[in-house]
Amino acid sequence: MGFFDSIGKKVADAGQRTKEMTDVARLDMQVKREEGRLNQLYTRIGKQYVELHPEDHEEAFADMFREYREITQAIQDYNQQIEQIKGGWNAPAPVEEPVDPNARKCPNCGAVVSETSSFCRFCGSPIPQKEEAPAEDEGKFCINCGEKLASDAVFCVKCGAKQA
């Protein structure tokens, strides 16, 4: 019987040790959670102090406030650069009269686009293509896209199709 008593005591000890380890792990998690809450509180206290005392802070905080001002200035500078870059994305196209008599205006933003443009380079809108009925006496035209070609053209300069 002593053998089974010994095994029973070891199993009971192992169960107790497992319970203790579980309790330690649970308490460790609670400590970590409370430390996190404390760090959040420190952050809120610091932020409120900075907001309430931007110029009349204690001398012990002078270096930290100087660093705070440098960081916030850098953030402002970066945000201005971002806005300048983004502003270029949404900037209206310069409205000008076409210098090239074959150039056209974008129907969406009014930008001048070349005769061969399919899309506006400023706003990306599709540019309606001119519908021209090819006249037989005006020269050679592409068999694929209808582009006017030089009389000796073997390939179309617009779509690349080989001409018959």
URDA-V470526 format. One line per field, one symbol per residue. ss: DSSP state (A for helix, B for strand, O for the rest). psi: psi as a letter, one per 30 degrees, with the letter a starting at -180 (. if undefined). burial: 1 if it has 9 or more other C-alpha atoms within 8 Angstrom, else 0. A space follows every 10 residues. Layout:
BEGIN
ss: ???
psi: ???
burial: ???
END
This chain:
BEGIN
ss: OAAAAAAAAA AAAAAAAAAA AAAAAAAAAA AAAAAAAAAA AAAAAAAAAA AAOOOOOOAA AAAAAAAAAA AAAAAAAAAA AAAAAAAAAA OOOOOOOOOO OOOBBOOOOO OBBOOOOOBO OOOOOBOOOO OOOOOAAAOB BOOOOOOBBO OOOOBOOOOO OBOO
psi: feeeeeeeee eeeeeeeeee eeeeeeeeee eeeeeeeeee eeeeeeeeee efhffhllef geeeeeeeee eeeeeeeeee eeeeeeefeg kkkkklkkek ffllkkfefg kkllefkflk fefgkkjkkk jkjkkfffak kkfefgkkll fgkfkkfefg kkk.
burial: 0000000000 0000000000 0000000000 0000000000 0000000011 0001000000 0100100000 0000000000 0000000000 0010000100 0011110011 1110000001 0000001000 0000000011 1100000010 0000010000 1010
END
